[in-house]
Amino acid sequence: MKTKQKQNETLEVKNTWEYKDRHYYLIGNKSPLTYTIPSRHTRRYPLVWFDEEKGYERELRYATNQKSIFVDEQKGSATLQHIVFENGDLFVPKNKRSLQEFLAVHPFNNVLFKELDHQADAVDELAYIEYEIDALNAANQMDIDQAEAILRVEVGSRVASMSSKEIKRDLMLFAKKNPILFLELASDENVTLRNFGIRATELGIIKLADDQRTFKWGTNGRKLMTIPFDENAYSALAAWFKTDEGLEVYRSIEKRLS
Protein backbone atom coordinates (compact mmCIF):
# COMPACT_ATOMS: atom_id res chain seq x y z
CA MET A 1 0.00 0.00 0.00
CA LYS A 2 2.85 2.39 0.87
CA THR A 3 4.60 1.59 -2.42
CA LYS A 4 1.45 2.38 -4.41
CA GLN A 5 0.96 5.62 -2.50
CA LYS A 6 4.55 6.68 -3.19
CA GLN A 7 4.13 5.89 -6.90
CA ASN A 8 0.94 7.98 -7.05
CA GLU A 9 2.77 10.85 -5.35
CA THR A 10 5.64 10.48 -7.81
CA LEU A 11 3.27 10.61 -10.78
CA GLU A 12 1.64 13.71 -9.31
CA VAL A 13 5.04 15.35 -8.96
CA LYS A 14 5.94 14.56 -12.57
CA ASN A 15 2.64 15.96 -13.89
CA THR A 16 3.02 19.23 -11.97
CA TRP A 17 6.76 19.67 -12.26
CA GLU A 18 8.14 22.95 -10.99
CA TYR A 19 11.24 24.29 -12.70
CA LYS A 20 13.66 25.35 -9.98
CA ASP A 21 17.13 24.68 -8.63
CA ARG A 22 17.11 21.80 -6.17
CA HIS A 23 19.41 20.69 -3.38
CA TYR A 24 19.68 17.14 -2.08
CA TYR A 25 21.43 15.77 0.98
CA LEU A 26 22.32 12.39 2.44
CA ILE A 27 20.08 11.28 5.30
CA GLY A 28 21.54 10.82 8.75
CA ASN A 29 23.93 13.79 8.76
CA LYS A 30 26.34 11.83 6.59
CA SER A 31 28.94 13.91 4.79
CA PRO A 32 31.55 11.73 3.09
CA LEU A 33 33.93 13.42 0.72
CA THR A 34 32.11 11.77 -2.19
CA TYR A 35 29.16 9.37 -2.35
CA THR A 36 27.88 7.95 -5.64
CA ILE A 37 24.37 6.58 -6.11
CA PRO A 38 23.40 4.21 -8.96
CA SER A 39 22.38 5.96 -12.17
CA ARG A 40 21.22 2.92 -14.17
CA HIS A 41 19.45 -0.39 -13.63
CA THR A 42 21.66 -3.35 -12.75
CA ARG A 43 21.16 -6.70 -11.07
CA ARG A 44 22.90 -5.39 -7.96
CA TYR A 45 20.94 -2.12 -7.91
CA PRO A 46 17.55 -2.62 -9.60
CA LEU A 47 16.26 0.79 -10.68
CA VAL A 48 12.69 0.40 -11.90
CA TRP A 49 9.46 2.34 -11.54
CA PHE A 50 6.02 0.80 -11.81
CA ASP A 51 3.87 2.62 -14.38
CA GLU A 52 0.23 2.11 -13.42
CA GLU A 53 -1.03 3.38 -16.76
CA LYS A 54 1.10 0.93 -18.72
CA GLY A 55 0.81 -1.81 -16.12
CA TYR A 56 4.48 -2.80 -15.85
CA GLU A 57 7.79 -1.80 -14.31
CA ARG A 58 9.92 0.51 -16.38
CA GLU A 59 13.68 0.49 -16.26
CA LEU A 60 15.32 3.75 -15.17
CA ARG A 61 18.54 5.23 -16.49
CA TYR A 62 19.99 8.72 -16.24
CA ALA A 63 21.70 9.82 -19.45
CA THR A 64 22.80 13.38 -20.09
CA ASN A 65 21.90 13.20 -23.81
CA GLN A 66 18.37 11.84 -23.30
CA LYS A 67 15.15 13.71 -22.49
CA SER A 68 13.50 10.74 -20.79
CA ILE A 69 14.66 8.84 -17.70
CA PHE A 70 12.96 5.65 -18.96
CA VAL A 71 15.09 3.27 -21.03
CA ASP A 72 12.15 2.32 -23.26
CA GLU A 73 11.79 5.98 -24.34
CA GLN A 74 15.49 6.67 -24.88
CA LYS A 75 16.85 6.60 -28.43
CA GLY A 76 20.33 5.97 -29.75
CA SER A 77 23.42 5.67 -27.59
CA ALA A 78 23.18 6.90 -24.01
CA THR A 79 25.78 9.14 -22.40
CA LEU A 80 25.90 8.00 -18.80
CA GLN A 81 27.12 10.11 -15.93
CA HIS A 82 27.81 9.41 -12.27
CA ILE A 83 25.56 11.05 -9.69
CA VAL A 84 27.88 12.15 -6.91
CA PHE A 85 27.14 13.76 -3.56
CA GLU A 86 30.06 15.86 -2.35
CA ASN A 87 30.36 16.31 1.40
CA GLY A 88 26.85 14.90 1.67
CA ASP A 89 25.25 17.44 -0.71
CA LEU A 90 24.17 17.54 -4.34
CA PHE A 91 23.06 20.65 -6.23
CA VAL A 92 21.03 20.19 -9.43
CA PRO A 93 20.19 23.35 -11.40
CA LYS A 94 16.72 23.78 -12.91
CA ASN A 95 17.95 23.21 -16.46
CA LYS A 96 18.81 19.59 -15.57
CA ARG A 97 15.21 18.49 -15.32
CA SER A 98 15.88 14.89 -16.32
CA LEU A 99 18.31 14.45 -13.42
CA GLN A 100 15.81 16.01 -11.02
CA GLU A 101 13.08 13.69 -12.30
CA PHE A 102 15.40 10.73 -12.01
CA LEU A 103 16.18 11.59 -8.38
CA ALA A 104 12.46 12.03 -7.65
CA VAL A 105 11.66 8.42 -8.62
CA HIS A 106 14.97 6.89 -7.53
CA PRO A 107 14.46 3.96 -5.10
CA PHE A 108 16.99 5.57 -2.73
CA ASN A 109 14.95 8.78 -2.51
CA ASN A 110 13.83 9.31 1.12
CA VAL A 111 15.91 6.25 2.04
CA LEU A 112 19.51 7.36 1.53
CA PHE A 113 18.93 10.93 0.40
CA LYS A 114 16.26 13.63 0.46
CA GLU A 115 15.52 16.85 -1.34
CA LEU A 116 16.10 19.92 0.80
CA ASP A 117 12.73 21.55 1.50
CA HIS A 118 13.08 24.68 3.62
CA GLN A 119 9.34 25.00 4.22
CA ALA A 120 8.96 21.39 5.37
CA ASP A 121 12.10 21.71 7.47
CA ALA A 122 10.70 24.85 9.09
CA VAL A 123 7.47 23.03 9.95
CA ASP A 124 9.43 20.13 11.47
CA GLU A 125 11.66 22.51 13.41
CA LEU A 126 8.67 24.44 14.74
CA ALA A 127 7.00 21.22 15.86
CA TYR A 128 10.19 20.17 17.66
CA ILE A 129 10.45 23.55 19.40
CA GLU A 130 6.84 23.19 20.58
CA TYR A 131 7.65 19.71 21.95
CA GLU A 132 10.66 21.20 23.71
CA ILE A 133 8.57 23.97 25.31
CA ASP A 134 5.93 21.47 26.48
CA ALA A 135 8.61 19.18 27.90
CA LEU A 136 10.41 21.99 29.76
CA ASN A 137 7.14 23.29 31.20
CA ALA A 138 6.19 19.78 32.35
CA ALA A 139 9.63 19.24 33.89
CA ASN A 140 9.48 22.57 35.71
CA GLN A 141 6.11 21.74 37.30
CA MET A 142 6.86 18.07 38.08
CA ASP A 143 7.02 16.84 41.68
CA ILE A 144 10.25 15.29 42.87
CA ASP A 145 8.98 11.69 42.98
CA GLN A 146 7.91 11.70 39.34
CA ALA A 147 11.07 13.58 38.39
CA GLU A 148 13.16 10.87 40.05
CA ALA A 149 11.17 8.16 38.26
CA ILE A 150 11.74 9.68 34.83
CA LEU A 151 15.37 10.53 35.46
CA ARG A 152 16.06 6.96 36.59
CA VAL A 153 15.31 5.89 33.00
CA GLU A 154 18.09 8.21 31.84
CA VAL A 155 20.78 7.80 34.53
CA GLY A 156 19.85 4.53 36.29
CA SER A 157 20.46 3.87 39.98
CA ARG A 158 22.73 6.93 40.26
CA VAL A 159 19.59 9.00 40.80
CA ALA A 160 19.28 7.58 44.33
CA SER A 161 22.37 9.52 45.46
CA MET A 162 21.39 12.81 43.80
CA SER A 163 20.01 15.84 45.67
CA SER A 164 16.62 17.27 44.74
CA LYS A 165 18.29 20.22 42.99
CA GLU A 166 20.51 17.88 40.98
CA ILE A 167 17.49 15.84 39.99
CA LYS A 168 15.62 18.97 38.92
CA ARG A 169 18.59 20.25 36.92
CA ASP A 170 19.19 16.96 35.12
CA LEU A 171 15.48 16.55 34.48
CA MET A 172 15.36 19.91 32.70
CA LEU A 173 18.42 18.98 30.66
CA PHE A 174 16.81 15.65 29.74
CA ALA A 175 13.59 17.41 28.69
CA LYS A 176 15.54 19.80 26.47
CA LYS A 177 17.76 17.09 24.98
CA ASN A 178 15.00 14.60 24.16
CA PRO A 179 11.58 16.28 24.59
CA ILE A 180 9.56 13.62 22.76
CA LEU A 181 10.89 10.76 24.89
CA PHE A 182 10.49 12.89 28.01
CA LEU A 183 6.81 13.58 27.28
CA GLU A 184 6.20 9.88 26.60
CA LEU A 185 7.75 8.94 29.95
CA ALA A 186 5.85 11.71 31.74
CA SER A 187 2.54 10.25 30.56
CA ASP A 188 3.49 6.64 31.38
CA GLU A 189 2.25 5.81 34.89
CA ASN A 190 4.25 2.58 34.87
CA VAL A 191 7.47 4.62 34.98
CA THR A 192 6.45 6.04 38.35
CA LEU A 193 5.31 2.66 39.65
CA ARG A 194 8.59 1.00 38.59
CA ASN A 195 10.56 3.69 40.38
CA PHE A 196 8.36 3.25 43.45
CA GLY A 197 9.21 -0.46 43.51
CA ILE A 198 12.93 0.21 43.01
CA ARG A 199 12.98 2.72 45.88
CA ALA A 200 11.19 0.27 48.15
CA THR A 201 13.77 -2.38 47.26
CA GLU A 202 16.72 -0.04 47.79
CA LEU A 203 15.40 0.82 51.27
CA GLY A 204 14.86 -2.84 52.14
CA ILE A 205 11.08 -2.56 52.51
CA ILE A 206 10.71 -5.32 49.93
CA LYS A 207 13.30 -7.71 48.53
CA LEU A 208 13.86 -9.21 45.10
CA ALA A 209 14.93 -12.84 45.41
CA ASP A 210 18.33 -13.83 44.03
CA ASP A 211 16.65 -15.88 41.30
CA GLN A 212 14.80 -12.73 40.12
CA ARG A 213 11.51 -14.63 40.28
CA THR A 214 9.77 -13.33 43.44
CA PHE A 215 9.32 -10.22 45.56
CA LYS A 216 9.14 -10.63 49.35
CA TRP A 217 8.64 -8.43 52.39
CA GLY A 218 11.98 -7.29 53.70
CA THR A 219 11.02 -7.82 57.35
CA ASN A 220 9.69 -11.39 57.39
CA GLY A 221 10.47 -12.76 53.93
CA ARG A 222 6.80 -13.44 53.13
CA LYS A 223 6.26 -13.76 49.38
CA LEU A 224 4.36 -10.92 47.75
CA MET A 225 4.28 -11.92 44.10
CA THR A 226 5.83 -14.21 41.51
CA ILE A 227 7.37 -12.56 38.45
CA PRO A 228 6.07 -14.01 35.17
CA PHE A 229 8.70 -15.77 33.11
CA ASP A 230 10.78 -13.58 30.79
CA GLU A 231 9.43 -10.29 32.20
CA ASN A 232 11.38 -7.45 33.74
CA ALA A 233 11.02 -7.72 37.52
CA TYR A 234 10.09 -4.09 38.15
CA SER A 235 7.78 -3.84 35.13
CA ALA A 236 5.92 -6.90 36.47
CA LEU A 237 5.82 -5.34 39.94
CA ALA A 238 4.41 -2.09 38.50
CA ALA A 239 1.62 -4.03 36.78
CA TRP A 240 0.94 -6.01 39.98
CA PHE A 241 0.54 -2.80 41.99
CA LYS A 242 -2.58 -2.11 39.89
CA THR A 243 -4.31 -5.30 41.07
CA ASP A 244 -6.47 -5.42 44.21
CA GLU A 245 -3.85 -7.38 46.14
CA GLY A 246 -1.00 -5.26 44.82
CA LEU A 247 -2.79 -2.01 45.67
CA GLU A 248 -2.94 -2.97 49.35
CA VAL A 249 0.80 -3.65 49.33
CA TYR A 250 1.43 -0.39 47.49
CA ARG A 251 -0.46 1.58 50.15
CA SER A 252 1.47 -0.18 52.91
CA ILE A 253 4.81 0.61 51.25
CA GLU A 254 3.72 4.20 50.61
CA LYS A 255 3.14 4.74 54.37
CA ARG A 256 6.65 3.45 55.13
CA LEU A 257 8.22 5.67 52.48
CA SER A 258 6.48 8.83 53.71
C-alpha positions as CSV (number, residue, x, y, z in Angstrom):
1,M,0.0,0.0,0.0
2,K,2.9,2.4,0.9
3,T,4.6,1.6,-2.4
4,K,1.5,2.4,-4.4
5,Q,1.0,5.6,-2.5
6,K,4.6,6.7,-3.2
7,Q,4.1,5.9,-6.9
8,N,0.9,8.0,-7.1
9,E,2.8,10.8,-5.3
10,T,5.6,10.5,-7.8
11,L,3.3,10.6,-10.8
12,E,1.6,13.7,-9.3
13,V,5.0,15.4,-9.0
14,K,5.9,14.6,-12.6
15,N,2.6,16.0,-13.9
16,T,3.0,19.2,-12.0
17,W,6.8,19.7,-12.3
18,E,8.1,23.0,-11.0
19,Y,11.2,24.3,-12.7
20,K,13.7,25.3,-10.0
21,D,17.1,24.7,-8.6
22,R,17.1,21.8,-6.2
23,H,19.4,20.7,-3.4
24,Y,19.7,17.1,-2.1
25,Y,21.4,15.8,1.0
26,L,22.3,12.4,2.4
27,I,20.1,11.3,5.3
28,G,21.5,10.8,8.8
29,N,23.9,13.8,8.8
30,K,26.3,11.8,6.6
31,S,28.9,13.9,4.8
32,P,31.6,11.7,3.1
33,L,33.9,13.4,0.7
34,T,32.1,11.8,-2.2
35,Y,29.2,9.4,-2.4
36,T,27.9,7.9,-5.6
37,I,24.4,6.6,-6.1
38,P,23.4,4.2,-9.0
39,S,22.4,6.0,-12.2
40,R,21.2,2.9,-14.2
41,H,19.4,-0.4,-13.6
42,T,21.7,-3.3,-12.8
43,R,21.2,-6.7,-11.1
44,R,22.9,-5.4,-8.0
45,Y,20.9,-2.1,-7.9
46,P,17.6,-2.6,-9.6
47,L,16.3,0.8,-10.7
48,V,12.7,0.4,-11.9
49,W,9.5,2.3,-11.5
50,F,6.0,0.8,-11.8
51,D,3.9,2.6,-14.4
52,E,0.2,2.1,-13.4
53,E,-1.0,3.4,-16.8
54,K,1.1,0.9,-18.7
55,G,0.8,-1.8,-16.1
56,Y,4.5,-2.8,-15.8
57,E,7.8,-1.8,-14.3
58,R,9.9,0.5,-16.4
59,E,13.7,0.5,-16.3
60,L,15.3,3.7,-15.2
61,R,18.5,5.2,-16.5
62,Y,20.0,8.7,-16.2
63,A,21.7,9.8,-19.5
64,T,22.8,13.4,-20.1
65,N,21.9,13.2,-23.8
66,Q,18.4,11.8,-23.3
67,K,15.1,13.7,-22.5
68,S,13.5,10.7,-20.8
69,I,14.7,8.8,-17.7
70,F,13.0,5.6,-19.0
71,V,15.1,3.3,-21.0
72,D,12.1,2.3,-23.3
73,E,11.8,6.0,-24.3
74,Q,15.5,6.7,-24.9
75,K,16.8,6.6,-28.4
76,G,20.3,6.0,-29.7
77,S,23.4,5.7,-27.6
78,A,23.2,6.9,-24.0
79,T,25.8,9.1,-22.4
80,L,25.9,8.0,-18.8
81,Q,27.1,10.1,-15.9
82,H,27.8,9.4,-12.3
83,I,25.6,11.0,-9.7
84,V,27.9,12.2,-6.9
85,F,27.1,13.8,-3.6
86,E,30.1,15.9,-2.4
87,N,30.4,16.3,1.4
88,G,26.9,14.9,1.7
89,D,25.2,17.4,-0.7
90,L,24.2,17.5,-4.3
91,F,23.1,20.7,-6.2
92,V,21.0,20.2,-9.4
93,P,20.2,23.4,-11.4
94,K,16.7,23.8,-12.9
95,N,18.0,23.2,-16.5
96,K,18.8,19.6,-15.6
97,R,15.2,18.5,-15.3
98,S,15.9,14.9,-16.3
99,L,18.3,14.4,-13.4
100,Q,15.8,16.0,-11.0
101,E,13.1,13.7,-12.3
102,F,15.4,10.7,-12.0
103,L,16.2,11.6,-8.4
104,A,12.5,12.0,-7.7
105,V,11.7,8.4,-8.6
106,H,15.0,6.9,-7.5
107,P,14.5,4.0,-5.1
108,F,17.0,5.6,-2.7
109,N,15.0,8.8,-2.5
110,N,13.8,9.3,1.1
111,V,15.9,6.3,2.0
112,L,19.5,7.4,1.5
113,F,18.9,10.9,0.4
114,K,16.3,13.6,0.5
115,E,15.5,16.9,-1.3
116,L,16.1,19.9,0.8
117,D,12.7,21.5,1.5
118,H,13.1,24.7,3.6
119,Q,9.3,25.0,4.2
120,A,9.0,21.4,5.4
121,D,12.1,21.7,7.5
122,A,10.7,24.8,9.1
123,V,7.5,23.0,9.9
124,D,9.4,20.1,11.5
125,E,11.7,22.5,13.4
126,L,8.7,24.4,14.7
127,A,7.0,21.2,15.9
128,Y,10.2,20.2,17.7
129,I,10.5,23.6,19.4
130,E,6.8,23.2,20.6
131,Y,7.7,19.7,22.0
132,E,10.7,21.2,23.7
133,I,8.6,24.0,25.3
134,D,5.9,21.5,26.5
135,A,8.6,19.2,27.9
136,L,10.4,22.0,29.8
137,N,7.1,23.3,31.2
138,A,6.2,19.8,32.3
139,A,9.6,19.2,33.9
140,N,9.5,22.6,35.7
141,Q,6.1,21.7,37.3
142,M,6.9,18.1,38.1
143,D,7.0,16.8,41.7
144,I,10.3,15.3,42.9
145,D,9.0,11.7,43.0
146,Q,7.9,11.7,39.3
147,A,11.1,13.6,38.4
148,E,13.2,10.9,40.1
149,A,11.2,8.2,38.3
150,I,11.7,9.7,34.8
151,L,15.4,10.5,35.5
152,R,16.1,7.0,36.6
153,V,15.3,5.9,33.0
154,E,18.1,8.2,31.8
155,V,20.8,7.8,34.5
156,G,19.8,4.5,36.3
157,S,20.5,3.9,40.0
158,R,22.7,6.9,40.3
159,V,19.6,9.0,40.8
160,A,19.3,7.6,44.3
161,S,22.4,9.5,45.5
162,M,21.4,12.8,43.8
163,S,20.0,15.8,45.7
164,S,16.6,17.3,44.7
165,K,18.3,20.2,43.0
166,E,20.5,17.9,41.0
167,I,17.5,15.8,40.0
168,K,15.6,19.0,38.9
169,R,18.6,20.2,36.9
170,D,19.2,17.0,35.1
171,L,15.5,16.5,34.5
172,M,15.4,19.9,32.7
173,L,18.4,19.0,30.7
174,F,16.8,15.7,29.7
175,A,13.6,17.4,28.7
176,K,15.5,19.8,26.5
177,K,17.8,17.1,25.0
178,N,15.0,14.6,24.2
179,P,11.6,16.3,24.6
180,I,9.6,13.6,22.8
181,L,10.9,10.8,24.9
182,F,10.5,12.9,28.0
183,L,6.8,13.6,27.3
184,E,6.2,9.9,26.6
185,L,7.8,8.9,29.9
186,A,5.9,11.7,31.7
187,S,2.5,10.3,30.6
188,D,3.5,6.6,31.4
189,E,2.2,5.8,34.9
190,N,4.2,2.6,34.9
191,V,7.5,4.6,35.0
192,T,6.4,6.0,38.4
193,L,5.3,2.7,39.6
194,R,8.6,1.0,38.6
195,N,10.6,3.7,40.4
196,F,8.4,3.2,43.4
197,G,9.2,-0.5,43.5
198,I,12.9,0.2,43.0
199,R,13.0,2.7,45.9
200,A,11.2,0.3,48.2
201,T,13.8,-2.4,47.3
202,E,16.7,0.0,47.8
203,L,15.4,0.8,51.3
204,G,14.9,-2.8,52.1
205,I,11.1,-2.6,52.5
206,I,10.7,-5.3,49.9
207,K,13.3,-7.7,48.5
208,L,13.9,-9.2,45.1
209,A,14.9,-12.8,45.4
210,D,18.3,-13.8,44.0
211,D,16.7,-15.9,41.3
212,Q,14.8,-12.7,40.1
213,R,11.5,-14.6,40.3
214,T,9.8,-13.3,43.4
215,F,9.3,-10.2,45.6
216,K,9.1,-10.6,49.3
217,W,8.6,-8.4,52.4
218,G,12.0,-7.3,53.7
219,T,11.0,-7.8,57.3
220,N,9.7,-11.4,57.4
221,G,10.5,-12.8,53.9
222,R,6.8,-13.4,53.1
223,K,6.3,-13.8,49.4
224,L,4.4,-10.9,47.8
225,M,4.3,-11.9,44.1
226,T,5.8,-14.2,41.5
227,I,7.4,-12.6,38.4
228,P,6.1,-14.0,35.2
229,F,8.7,-15.8,33.1
230,D,10.8,-13.6,30.8
231,E,9.4,-10.3,32.2
232,N,11.4,-7.4,33.7
233,A,11.0,-7.7,37.5
234,Y,10.1,-4.1,38.2
235,S,7.8,-3.8,35.1
236,A,5.9,-6.9,36.5
237,L,5.8,-5.3,39.9
238,A,4.4,-2.1,38.5
239,A,1.6,-4.0,36.8
240,W,0.9,-6.0,40.0
241,F,0.5,-2.8,42.0
242,K,-2.6,-2.1,39.9
243,T,-4.3,-5.3,41.1
244,D,-6.5,-5.4,44.2
245,E,-3.9,-7.4,46.1
246,G,-1.0,-5.3,44.8
247,L,-2.8,-2.0,45.7
248,E,-2.9,-3.0,49.4
249,V,0.8,-3.6,49.3
250,Y,1.4,-0.4,47.5
251,R,-0.5,1.6,50.1
252,S,1.5,-0.2,52.9
253,I,4.8,0.6,51.2
254,E,3.7,4.2,50.6
255,K,3.1,4.7,54.4
256,R,6.7,3.5,55.1
257,L,8.2,5.7,52.5
258,S,6.5,8.8,53.7
